[in-house]
Amino acid sequence: MSNFDYYEDFEALLNEYMPVKEDEEIKTKVTGTIVNMDRNFTYLEVPGEPKAVRVRTEELTGYTVGDEVEVLIVSQAEEEDSLVLIGSKKRIDMEIGAEKLEKALQNHEIVTGKVMKRVKGGYIVEVYHQQGFLPNSLSEIPADQGDSFIGKELQLAIKEIKEDKKGKKILLSRKELVIAKELEAIDKLTLNEVVKATVLEVLDFGLTVKLDEARGFIHISEVDWKKTSDLHKLYKAGDVIEAKIIEIERDKRNVKLSIKSLTKNPWDIVAENNSIGQEVTGKVTRIVNYGAFVELLPGVEGLIHSSDFSWTSKKVNVNNFVKVGDEVKVVITELSPKERKLKLGIKQLSSNPWEGAENKFAVGTILTGTVVEVKPFGIFVQVEEGVDGFIHNSDFAWSGNKRYSKGDKVEFKVVELNLEDQKIKGSIKDLTKSPWETALENYKVGDRVEKEIKNIQDFGMFVKLGEGVDGFIPTQLASRDFIKNLKDTFKLGQVVLAEIVEIDSEKKRIKLSIKKVQLEKEKNENKELIEKYGVSSSEE
């Protein structure tokens, strides 16, 4: 494919710039003397030629009246009832220029051209008085800077010269020259070299800079060890800056630089001078929902998580502890320079009340505290600064509904200790024996008791044996006789005599029998009758 494929879409534009071919019959070269010059036209007197020769003054820059000049007669025109010959100095210059261009093409010489106009797809450039086309793809001119190149002179290579009936078409290129200069400049650079660079453009994500003929780029992350958000506030085009070369990609003509590398990594400084557990001073830079950031050095920020402000407060409002701009003393709790990770704490400045908790608050320990919070499901009791215990409603008492208020003094036994989550669960009722334990001490199988009926159901009756402990009399054990409906025979509050026939420790259940008492009574009565009369009650 010909390089003029770039060019064909612009033939119409180029033809506009090409001199029109005039009358070939009178076309000849003459040498004349300038006799008159005005703003638009210059007139020559040519020996042996009765007609004046008129040339556009713009073609005779540098000439003055009396100078001799060679021109090409291209046509004639009527002027004030007389004929004048139309001459062109530019046509001769173009012929000479055409020869120079052909020679430059053959010898691969570099030529100088002036950018005349920006057109769709490229630029019209004048070289040796010839109009050539410089495509965008071969121009190495940034699209947003194209207009600024109009009127500038550029070093160019001639890619191709093509001639047809419409004239010469010249394809130009700047790309090879720019690339060659860039590579030459890049080859002079060395890794880690500190250089001066000129800012070409400030972008949201970095700076494009010029290093002699080479271009470089400084990513926003390489501007400062400290996070940078708006480069436009720091730099402008034309600024001369110092930076270190951190990467050279010759094939891509890419040079990466760093400004922050001119100074030592502050994370390394912090790591060299500090350690975990050390107290340091920093400045609060940001407050977020989950904590606050504190700057130890420019570029080094650590987080104080909301959980690291206080040993005592469950829910921390960070604004109650610090404000942006505050100088604060903190303890380093985690330091990983490679990961740029730093955790800090304020509560670590004081002793942890949970230290030794496995001994101080061991399960079974009896503690005393003050009710600091009352919830529908239980109470929180402060044992000491930073240590709370929780007591559920069900652990207030073995029976009844005990209530507590904020400020009440409470004694309780530790029934559960969670060191990982720093939680204590307590019980007040466990300070005394359970009703069941008392019942086991007071009752055994075979004991007879007289107790009130407290509940009658179809399947049996419940009698109260003690506070929180009931005994159960099944229907079949309620009487020696069959009873269809217990409520027809027994009443609530009635005192009955029954014998304990079963104690189930696992199920915490005591079963009693009235029937057994009745049968035992009947048996004894029969025995007495037999002993006294020789007959039983059943024989009477």
C-alpha positions in Angstrom: 0.0 0.0 0.0 1.4 3.4 -1.0 2.1 6.0 1.7 -0.1 8.3 -0.4 -3.1 6.4 0.9 -2.7 8.9 3.8 -2.7 11.6 1.2 -5.5 11.0 -1.2 -8.3 12.3 1.0 -6.5 15.7 1.0 -5.9 16.2 -2.7 -8.6 18.8 -2.9 -7.1 20.8 -0.1 -3.6 20.5 -1.6 -4.8 21.6 -5.0 -6.0 24.8 -3.4 -2.4 25.6 -2.5 -0.8 24.4 -5.7 -0.1 27.3 -8.3 -2.4 27.1 -11.2 -0.8 26.4 -14.5 -1.3 29.3 -16.8 -0.7 30.0 -20.5 2.0 27.5 -21.6 2.6 29.3 -24.9 4.1 32.5 -23.3 5.7 30.8 -20.4 9.3 32.0 -20.3 12.0 33.2 -17.9 13.1 36.8 -18.0 15.3 39.1 -15.9 14.1 42.6 -15.1 14.8 45.6 -12.9 12.3 46.7 -10.3 11.0 50.1 -11.1 8.0 50.4 -8.8 6.7 48.6 -5.8 3.4 49.0 -3.9 1.6 46.9 -1.3 0.1 44.5 -3.8 2.2 44.6 -7.0 5.7 45.2 -8.1 6.6 46.2 -11.7 9.7 45.2 -13.6 11.3 46.7 -16.6 12.7 43.9 -18.9 15.2 44.9 -21.7 13.7 44.3 -25.1 10.2 43.9 -23.7 7.8 46.7 -24.4 5.3 45.5 -21.9 5.7 45.9 -18.2 6.0 42.8 -16.1 3.8 42.7 -12.9 4.7 40.5 -10.0 2.9 40.1 -6.6 4.9 42.1 -4.1 4.5 39.3 -1.5 6.8 37.1 -3.8 9.6 39.7 -3.6 10.3 39.9 0.1 13.7 41.3 0.6 13.9 43.1 -2.8 13.7 46.8 -3.4 13.5 49.3 -6.3 16.5 49.0 -8.6 17.2 45.3 -7.8 17.3 42.8 -10.6 15.2 39.7 -10.3 14.5 36.7 -12.5 10.8 35.8 -12.9 8.7 33.4 -14.9 6.2 34.9 -17.3 3.0 32.8 -16.8 0.3 34.9 -18.5 -0.8 38.4 -19.4 -3.6 40.7 -18.3 -5.2 44.0 -19.3 -4.5 46.9 -17.0 -5.6 50.4 -17.6 -6.3 49.8 -21.4 -2.9 48.2 -21.8 -1.5 44.7 -21.5 0.9 43.7 -18.9 2.8 40.5 -18.5 2.2 38.5 -15.3 5.4 37.2 -13.8 6.1 35.0 -10.8 9.3 34.8 -8.8 7.7 32.0 -6.7 7.4 29.7 -9.8 11.1 29.8 -10.3 11.7 29.3 -6.6 9.3 26.3 -6.8 11.2 24.8 -9.7 14.5 25.2 -7.7 12.7 23.8 -4.6 11.4 20.8 -6.6 15.0 19.9 -7.6 16.1 20.3 -4.0 13.2 18.1 -2.8 14.0 15.3 -5.2 17.7 15.5 -4.2 16.7 15.4 -0.5 14.4 12.4 -1.1 17.2 10.5 -2.9 19.9 11.4 -0.3 17.5 11.0 2.7 18.3 14.5 3.7 16.4 16.4 6.4 14.5 19.5 5.3 13.0 22.5 7.1 9.3 23.2 6.5 6.9 25.9 7.7 3.4 24.8 9.0 1.0 26.8 6.9 -2.4 25.4 7.8 -4.1 22.7 9.9 -6.5 20.6 7.9 -8.6 17.5 8.5 -6.2 14.6 9.0 -3.0 16.7 9.2 -1.1 19.9 8.2 -0.2 21.7 5.0 3.6 22.5 5.2 5.7 24.6 2.9 9.1 23.2 2.0 11.3 24.9 -0.6 8.3 26.8 -1.8 6.4 23.6 -2.4 3.2 22.6 -0.5 3.5 19.2 1.2 1.2 17.2 3.5 2.1 16.1 7.0 -0.4 13.6 8.3 -1.3 13.5 12.0 0.0 10.0 12.2 3.4 11.1 11.2 3.5 14.5 12.8 4.2 13.6 16.5 2.1 16.7 17.3 -0.4 16.2 20.2 -3.9 16.8 18.9 -4.7 19.4 21.5 -1.5 21.4 20.6 -1.9 21.4 16.8 -3.0 25.0 16.4 0.0 26.2 18.3 2.3 24.7 15.6 0.9 26.9 12.8 3.6 29.2 11.6 6.4 27.2 13.2 9.3 25.7 11.3 9.9 22.0 11.7 12.6 19.5 10.7 11.1 16.9 8.4 11.8 13.9 6.3 10.5 13.4 2.8 8.6 10.2 2.6 7.4 10.3 -1.0 7.0 12.6 -4.0 4.3 11.9 -6.5 3.5 13.9 -9.6 0.4 13.9 -11.7 -1.4 16.3 -14.1 -2.4 18.4 -11.1 1.1 18.9 -9.9 3.4 17.5 -7.2 2.2 15.8 -4.1 4.7 15.6 -1.3 4.3 13.4 1.7 6.2 14.5 4.8 7.0 13.0 8.1 8.3 14.2 11.4 7.9 11.0 13.3 11.2 9.4 12.5 13.2 12.5 13.5 11.3 12.9 16.7 11.7 9.3 17.6 15.4 9.4 16.7 15.9 12.5 18.9 13.9 11.0 21.7 15.9 7.7 21.6 19.1 9.6 21.5 18.0 11.6 24.5 16.8 8.5 26.3 20.1 6.7 25.7 21.8 9.5 27.6 19.7 8.9 30.7 20.5 6.5 33.4 18.3 4.7 36.0 18.1 6.5 39.4 19.6 9.7 37.8 18.2 12.9 39.2 17.3 15.3 36.4 15.5 18.6 35.8 12.3 18.4 33.8 9.8 20.9 32.4 6.2 20.2 33.0 4.3 19.9 29.7 0.9 19.1 30.9 -0.8 18.6 34.3 -3.3 15.7 34.3 -5.6 14.4 37.0 -3.4 11.3 37.3 0.1 12.7 36.8 2.5 15.0 35.0 3.9 14.8 31.5 7.3 16.3 31.4 10.1 17.1 28.9 13.7 15.9 29.4 15.6 17.7 26.5 14.1 15.8 23.5 12.7 13.0 25.5 9.3 12.8 27.3 8.7 11.5 30.7 5.7 10.8 33.0 5.3 11.2 36.8 2.4 9.3 38.1 0.4 11.1 40.9 1.5 8.3 43.3 5.1 9.3 42.7 4.7 13.0 43.4 4.7 12.8 47.2 4.9 10.2 49.9 1.8 11.9 51.2 -1.4 11.3 49.3 -1.9 13.9 46.6 -5.4 14.7 45.4 -5.2 17.7 43.1 -2.0 18.2 41.0 -3.4 21.4 39.4 -3.0 23.2 42.7 0.7 22.2 42.9 2.0 22.5 39.3 1.4 24.2 36.0 2.8 23.8 32.5 6.2 25.3 32.2 7.3 24.6 35.8 10.8 23.2 36.0 11.1 20.4 38.6 13.6 17.9 39.8 12.8 14.2 39.7 14.5 10.8 39.8 14.4 8.4 36.9 12.8 5.1 38.2 12.2 3.3 35.0 13.3 3.5 31.3 11.3 1.7 28.6 13.3 2.4 25.5 11.1 0.4 23.1 8.1 2.4 24.3 10.0 5.7 24.4 8.8 5.9 28.0 10.6 7.4 30.9 9.0 7.1 34.4 10.1 9.5 37.1 9.5 10.1 40.7 9.6 13.3 42.8 9.0 11.6 46.1 12.0 9.3 45.6 14.3 12.4 46.0 13.6 12.0 49.8 13.7 8.9 52.0 10.6 6.8 52.4 9.0 8.1 55.6 7.8 4.6 56.3 11.4 3.4 56.5 12.1 6.3 58.8 9.3 5.4 61.1 10.3 1.7 61.1 13.9 2.6 61.9 13.0 4.9 64.8 9.9 3.2 66.3 8.6 -0.2 67.4 5.4 -1.8 68.5 4.4 -0.7 72.0 6.3 2.6 71.7 4.6 5.9 72.7 4.7 8.5 69.9 3.1 11.9 69.2 1.2 12.6 66.0 -1.3 15.0 64.5 -5.0 14.1 63.8 -5.6 14.5 60.1 -9.0 12.8 59.6 -11.9 11.5 61.6 -14.1 8.8 60.1 -17.0 6.6 61.4 -14.7 3.9 62.6 -11.9 5.9 64.1 -9.3 8.7 63.5 -6.1 8.9 61.4 -3.0 10.3 62.9 0.0 11.5 61.0 3.4 10.7 62.5 5.5 12.0 59.5 4.4 13.5 56.2 3.2 10.5 54.2 2.8 8.2 57.2 -0.7 8.0 58.8 -1.9 5.4 61.3 -5.4 4.5 62.3 -6.8 4.7 65.9 -9.8 2.4 65.6 -12.8 3.4 67.7 -12.2 0.3 69.8 -8.8 1.6 70.8 -9.8 4.8 72.4 -11.1 3.5 75.7 -11.0 0.4 77.8 -14.3 1.3 79.4 -16.6 2.7 76.7 -18.4 0.2 74.6 -19.6 2.7 72.0 -17.1 5.5 71.3 -17.9 8.9 69.8 -14.5 9.7 68.3 -15.2 13.4 68.3 -15.5 13.3 72.1 -11.8 12.2 72.3 -10.0 14.0 69.4 -10.4 16.8 66.8 -8.7 17.3 63.5 -5.5 19.2 64.1 -5.0 17.9 67.6 -1.5 16.8 68.7 -2.1 13.4 70.5 0.1 10.9 72.2 -0.6 7.3 71.0 0.9 3.8 71.3 2.0 1.9 68.2 0.0 -1.4 68.2 0.9 -2.6 64.7 3.6 -1.5 62.2 4.1 -3.1 58.7 6.1 -0.6 56.5 6.0 -2.8 53.4 2.2 -2.9 53.6 2.1 0.7 54.7 0.0 -0.4 57.6 0.1 1.4 61.0 -2.3 0.9 63.9 -2.3 3.1 66.9 -4.1 3.2 70.2 -4.9 5.7 73.0 -6.3 3.3 75.6 -3.0 1.5 75.6 -1.5 4.5 77.3 -3.2 3.2 80.5 -3.2 -0.3 82.0 -5.8 -2.8 80.7 -8.2 -3.6 83.5 -8.7 -7.0 81.9 -5.1 -8.1 82.5 -5.1 -11.0 84.9 -8.9 -11.4 84.4 -8.5 -15.2 84.3 -7.6 -15.0 88.0 -9.5 -11.9 89.1 -12.8 -12.9 87.5 -12.5 -16.6 87.4 -15.8 -18.7 87.3 -17.1 -19.1 90.8 -15.6 -15.8 92.1 -18.0 -13.6 94.0 -17.8 -9.9 92.9 -19.5 -6.7 94.0 -20.4 -3.9 91.7 -22.8 -1.0 90.9 -25.6 -1.3 88.4 -24.7 1.1 85.5 -27.3 0.0 82.9 -30.8 -1.6 83.2 -32.2 -3.4 80.2 -35.5 -5.3 79.8 -33.5 -8.6 79.7 -31.0 -7.9 82.5 -28.6 -5.5 84.2 -24.9 -4.4 83.6 -22.9 -4.1 86.7 -19.5 -2.3 86.8 -17.0 -4.2 88.8 -14.2 -1.8 88.3 -13.2 0.9 85.7 -13.5 -0.8 82.3 -15.0 -4.1 83.6 -18.7 -4.8 83.5 -20.6 -7.9 84.3 -24.0 -8.9 82.9 -26.7 -10.6 84.9 -29.8 -11.9 83.1 -33.3 -11.5 84.6 -33.5 -15.2 85.1 -30.4 -15.1 87.3 -31.7 -12.5 89.7 -33.5 -15.0 92.1 -34.6 -18.7 92.2 -38.2 -17.5 92.3 -40.1 -14.3 92.2 -39.5 -11.1 90.1 -36.6 -9.1 91.6 -36.0 -5.6 90.2 -32.9 -3.4 90.2 -32.2 0.2 89.5 -29.2 2.1 88.2 -26.8 2.8 91.1 -27.8 -0.3 93.2 -25.0 -2.2 94.8 -25.1 -5.8 93.7 -23.2 -8.9 94.8 -23.0 -11.8 92.3 -21.1 -15.0 91.4 -19.2 -15.3 88.1 -20.8 -18.1 86.1 -19.1 -17.5 82.7 -15.9 -15.7 81.7 -15.1 -14.9 78.0 -11.6 -13.5 77.9 -11.6 -13.1 74.1 -14.7 -10.9 74.0 -14.0 -9.5 77.5 -17.4 -10.5 78.9 -18.5 -11.6 82.3 -21.8 -13.3 83.0 -22.9 -13.3 86.6 -25.7 -14.7 88.8 -27.2 -13.4 92.0 -29.3 -16.4 92.7 -26.2 -18.7 92.6 -25.0 -17.0 95.9 -27.6 -19.2 97.7 -28.5 -22.9 97.4 -31.1 -23.6 94.8 -34.6 -24.7 96.1 -33.8 -28.1 94.5 -30.6 -28.5 96.4 -32.5 -27.6 99.6 -35.2 -30.0 98.7 -32.7 -32.8 98.2 -31.3 -32.1 101.7 -34.8 -32.0 103.3 -36.6 -34.8 101.5 -36.0 -38.5 100.7 -38.0 -41.3 99.3 -40.4 -42.6 101.9 -40.9 -39.3 103.7 -44.5 -38.4 104.4 -45.5 -34.7 104.1 -48.6 -32.7 104.6 -48.8 -30.0 102.0 -51.4 -27.8 100.4 -52.7 -28.5 96.9 -51.6 -25.6 94.6 -52.8 -26.9 91.2 -55.2 -29.5 90.0 -55.1 -30.9 86.5 -56.8 -33.8 84.7 -53.5 -35.8 84.9 -52.7 -35.1 88.6 -52.1 -32.5 91.3 -49.2 -30.3 92.4 -48.4 -29.6 96.0 -45.9 -27.0 97.3 -42.9 -28.7 99.0 -40.8 -25.5 99.4 -39.9 -22.2 97.7 -39.6 -23.0 94.0 -40.1 -26.8 94.4 -43.4 -28.6 93.8 -44.3 -32.2 94.3 -46.5 -34.1 91.8 -49.3 -36.5 92.6 -50.5 -38.4 89.5 -54.2 -39.1 89.2 -53.7 -42.9 89.7 -51.8 -42.1 93.0 -54.3 -39.6 94.3 -56.6 -42.2 96.0 -56.9 -46.0 96.6 -60.3 -45.6 94.9 -60.8 -44.7 91.2 -61.4 -41.0 90.8 -62.7 -39.8 87.5 -62.5 -36.1 88.2 -59.9 -34.9 90.8 -61.7 -31.6 91.3 -64.8 -33.4 92.6 -62.7 -34.8 95.5 -60.0 -32.3 96.1 -59.9 -28.5 96.4 -57.1 -25.9 96.0 -55.5 -25.1 99.3 -56.6 -28.4 100.8 -53.8 -30.0 102.9 -53.2 -33.6 101.9 -50.9 -36.3 103.4 -48.7 -38.0 100.8 -45.6 -40.1 100.7 -42.6 -39.4 98.5 -42.3 -42.3 96.1 -39.7 -41.0 93.6 -37.0 -38.3 93.4 -35.6 -37.7 89.8 -32.5 -35.6 90.2 -31.9 -35.3 86.5 -35.4 -34.0 85.7 -35.7 -32.3 89.1 -39.0 -33.9 89.8 -40.5 -35.3 93.0 -43.4 -37.7 92.8 -45.8 -38.4 95.7 -48.6 -40.8 96.5 -51.8 -40.3 98.6 -52.9 -43.8 97.7 -49.8 -45.4 99.3 -50.6 -43.6 102.6 -54.2 -44.7 102.5 -53.3 -48.3 101.7 -50.6 -48.3 104.4 -53.2 -46.8 106.9 -55.7 -49.5 106.0 -53.1 -52.2 106.3 -52.2 -51.0 109.8 -55.9 -50.7 110.8 -56.5 -54.4 109.7 -53.5 -55.5 111.7 -54.8 -53.9 114.8 -58.2 -55.4 114.4 -56.8 -58.9 113.9 -54.6 -58.5 116.9 -57.5 -57.3 119.0 -60.6 -59.2 117.6 -59.1 -61.8 115.3 -60.9 -60.3 112.3 -60.1 -57.6 109.6 -62.1 -54.7 108.6 -63.0 -56.4 105.4 -64.8 -59.2 107.2 -67.1 -57.0 109.2 
